[in-house]
């Protein structure tokens, strides 16, 4: 086994210090996008015990008026992808065209969609237990032209 030179030790110490500094900075000021040098909070937090819990879904309304759940099986788009970009869809609902196009591609014989919307179902929670009540909030909606 060879001994490490003093220059080699300095390089390793510098690299270790840099990595630790990046990890500390990411932990203090980072977001999920900075992972692995930032926190990954997805499973590290929970809702307060008396506040409603959100359940986001994408749904479409076809030309016959039928409401269709536009989940991964229907469109190939994962719910997490929609939730992660929800602010973009809210700011520019025309982006929901991509969901409508993905549905039409997978279901060419289905009636065409007239509307696509992102809906959050807020489930009532009291003392950390579901109350059985809920309210729906449409956060983005796009009508097919």
Buried (B, 14 or more C-beta within 10 A) or exposed (E): EEEEEEEEEEEEEEEEEEEEEBBEEBEEEBEEEBEEBBBEEEEEEEEEEEEBBEEBBBBBBBEEEEEBEBBEEBBEBEBEEBBEEBEEBEEEBEBBBBBBBBBBEEBEEBEEBBBBBBBBBBBBBEEEEEEEEEEEEEBBBBEBE
